[in-house]
Structures are given as C-alpha cells and as structure tokens.
Amino acid sequence: MAQTHGDIWREHAKQQGIPLRTLDDVRDTLARDKKKGDGTDIAMARLMLRHGRLTDEARAYVAREYPQ
C-alpha cells in the first residue's frame, strides 16, 4: 500500500519530535480565532479534524464543538 502525504508528514513530525496538539492547545487556538468573528475558528476546526495531529481528547473536543 502506498504512503499518503499524511503518512509522510506524520512520520516527519515523529522524527522531529513534534508533539501532538493537546486539548489546551486546541482550546487556545480556537478561542483566539473565534475572537476575530469572521469564521476563522470554523475553518481552523475543519483543518484540525482533517489534517491535525491531535490527542484523542483534543480531537473529541473539536468534533463535539464544531460538528461537520
């Protein structure tokens, strides 16, 4: 089976020691973006769910707060 771009980026992040985004990271980012009032938080939530390297707890929070 061929590797996807996501597989490659996950491996790269793992090799670089880049940690998963935690629940606190996600809450802070989405709160900051929500203050802008232009829907940036919604776009960020979609990106996080599709491409983000999140802890299980953080992923569940985003999915609950920003249902797709």
Secondary structure, 3 states (H helix, E strand, C coil): CCCCHHHHHHHHHHHHCCCCECHHHHHHHHHHHHHCCCCHHHHHHHHHHHHCCECHHHHHHHHHHCCC
